[in-house]
């Protein structure tokens, strides 16, 4: 969770947030989309 993480710099925070967005949109299955990631759903 972002609220439980201390960052050493703004760049470190940006990189962490970027990785979270990739995971959320491209890797994490979403039950409401038929258990596929949003990125795959968007392509179909």
C-alpha positions in Angstrom: 0.0 0.0 0.0 1.3 3.5 -0.8 0.2 5.0 2.4 2.4 2.6 4.4 5.6 3.3 2.4 8.2 5.9 3.1 10.0 7.1 -0.1 13.5 8.4 -0.2 12.8 10.7 -3.1 10.1 11.9 -5.4 11.6 9.8 -8.2 11.4 6.7 -6.0 7.7 7.5 -5.3 7.0 8.0 -9.0 8.6 4.7 -9.9 6.7 2.8 -7.2 3.4 4.3 -8.3 4.2 3.5 -12.0 4.9 -0.2 -11.1 1.7 -0.3 -9.1 -0.3 1.0 -12.1 1.3 -1.6 -14.4 0.4 -4.4 -11.9 -3.2 -3.1 -11.5 -3.9 -2.6 -15.2 -1.9 -5.3 -16.9 -1.3 -8.2 -14.4 -4.1 -8.3 -11.8 -7.2 -10.3 -12.9 -10.5 -8.4 -12.4 -13.5 -10.5 -11.4 -16.0 -8.1 -13.1 -14.1 -8.5 -16.4 -14.2 -12.3 -16.4 -11.0 -12.7 -14.4 -8.7 -11.1 -17.0 -6.6 -8.0 -16.5 -8.1 -4.7 -17.6 -5.5 -4.3 -20.4 -6.5 -7.6 -22.0 -10.2 -6.8 -21.7 -9.6 -3.4 -23.4 -7.9 -5.2 -26.3 -10.8 -7.6 -26.9 
